[in-house]
Amino acid sequence: MIYAGPASQFPIYDGEQVTAAGRVSVVVPDGARRIAMEHLFQRSSAPAEIHVWLMSQDGADRDAAERIAQSVDPK
C-alpha cells in the first residue's frame, strides 16, 4: 500500500531524514541496504504538503512500492 496525500503527520517512520530532489525522505536500514519509506514534498501552491509513504512490506512488494513512491512528481 502507498499513501499519497495532504495533511501530513511527517515523519511516521523513525530513520534518517535526507533532503534531495525537492523532498525530505525518511530512509531506514533493511539489512545491507537502505529503503526510503516516506517522502514529504513542500510546495508554494496548494496543496502545500504532499506526504507519500509506504506500508511496511517485504521482498518484491516493498521494492515495487519504493519504486512507485520514488517516481512521484508533484507538478
Sine and cosine of phi, psi and omega as CSV:
sin_phi,cos_phi,sin_psi,cos_psi,sin_omega,cos_omega
0.00,0.00,0.65,-0.76,0.08,-1.00
-0.80,-0.60,0.76,-0.65,0.08,-1.00
-0.97,-0.22,0.70,-0.72,0.14,-0.99
-0.65,-0.76,0.88,-0.47,-0.01,-1.00
-0.04,-1.00,-0.02,-1.00,-0.01,-1.00
-1.00,0.09,-0.16,-0.99,0.07,-1.00
0.84,0.55,0.85,0.53,-0.09,-1.00
-0.95,0.31,0.47,-0.88,0.19,-0.98
-0.89,-0.46,0.65,0.76,-0.09,-1.00
-0.92,0.40,0.69,-0.73,-0.14,0.99
-1.00,-0.01,0.50,-0.87,0.09,-1.00
-0.99,-0.17,-0.35,0.94,0.05,-1.00
-0.96,-0.27,0.54,-0.84,0.15,-0.99
-1.00,0.08,0.76,-0.66,0.02,-1.00
0.13,-0.99,-0.06,-1.00,0.01,-1.00
-0.97,0.22,0.75,-0.66,0.05,-1.00
-1.00,-0.06,0.83,-0.55,-0.05,-1.00
-0.86,-0.51,0.75,-0.66,0.04,-1.00
-0.98,-0.21,0.84,-0.55,0.01,-1.00
-0.26,-0.96,0.51,-0.86,0.11,-0.99
0.82,0.58,0.61,0.79,0.07,-1.00
0.97,0.25,0.35,0.94,0.00,-1.00
-0.52,-0.85,0.31,-0.95,0.16,-0.99
-0.96,-0.29,0.80,-0.60,-0.02,-1.00
-0.90,-0.44,0.56,-0.83,0.12,-0.99
-0.97,-0.22,0.86,-0.52,-0.07,-1.00
-0.93,-0.38,0.75,-0.66,0.00,-1.00
-0.84,-0.54,0.50,-0.87,0.03,-1.00
-0.96,0.30,0.57,-0.82,0.07,-1.00
-0.62,-0.78,0.99,0.13,-0.09,-1.00
0.93,0.36,-0.82,-0.57,-0.03,-1.00
-1.00,0.08,-0.09,1.00,-0.03,-1.00
-0.86,-0.51,0.09,-1.00,0.00,-1.00
-0.86,-0.52,0.63,-0.78,-0.04,-1.00
-0.87,-0.48,0.76,-0.65,0.10,-0.99
-0.99,0.12,0.96,-0.27,-0.09,-1.00
-1.00,0.03,-0.35,0.93,0.03,-1.00
-0.38,-0.93,0.38,-0.92,-0.02,-1.00
-0.67,-0.74,0.60,-0.80,0.09,-1.00
-0.82,-0.58,0.88,-0.47,0.09,-1.00
-0.99,-0.14,0.74,-0.67,0.08,-1.00
-0.90,-0.43,0.78,-0.62,-0.13,-0.99
-0.80,-0.60,0.34,-0.94,0.05,-1.00
-1.00,0.07,-0.29,0.96,0.04,-1.00
-0.94,-0.33,0.25,-0.97,-0.01,-1.00
-0.96,0.29,0.63,-0.77,-0.16,0.99
-0.95,0.31,0.62,-0.79,-0.06,-1.00
-0.93,0.38,-0.49,0.87,0.03,-1.00
-0.76,-0.65,0.65,-0.76,0.16,-0.99
-0.81,-0.58,0.86,-0.51,-0.06,-1.00
-0.94,-0.35,0.84,-0.54,0.01,-1.00
-0.88,-0.48,0.81,-0.59,0.05,-1.00
-0.60,-0.80,0.38,-0.92,-0.02,-1.00
-0.97,-0.25,0.59,-0.81,0.20,-0.98
-0.98,0.21,0.66,-0.75,-0.04,-1.00
-0.87,0.49,0.86,-0.51,0.00,-1.00
-0.72,-0.70,0.02,-1.00,0.05,-1.00
-0.81,-0.59,0.34,-0.94,0.18,-0.98
0.88,0.47,-0.64,-0.76,-0.10,-1.00
-0.89,0.46,-0.57,0.82,0.02,-1.00
-0.89,0.46,-0.68,0.73,0.02,-1.00
-0.91,0.42,-0.67,0.74,0.01,-1.00
-0.88,0.48,-0.69,0.72,0.01,-1.00
-0.91,0.41,-0.68,0.73,0.00,-1.00
-0.90,0.44,-0.66,0.75,0.01,-1.00
-0.90,0.44,-0.66,0.75,0.03,-1.00
-0.87,0.49,-0.68,0.73,0.01,-1.00
-0.91,0.42,-0.72,0.69,-0.01,-1.00
-0.88,0.47,-0.62,0.78,0.01,-1.00
-0.92,0.38,-0.39,0.92,-0.06,-1.00
-1.00,0.06,-0.10,0.99,-0.03,-1.00
-0.89,0.45,0.75,-0.66,0.03,-1.00
-0.74,-0.67,0.96,-0.27,-0.13,-0.99
-0.98,0.18,0.75,0.67,-0.02,-1.00
-0.94,0.35,0.00,0.00,0.00,0.00
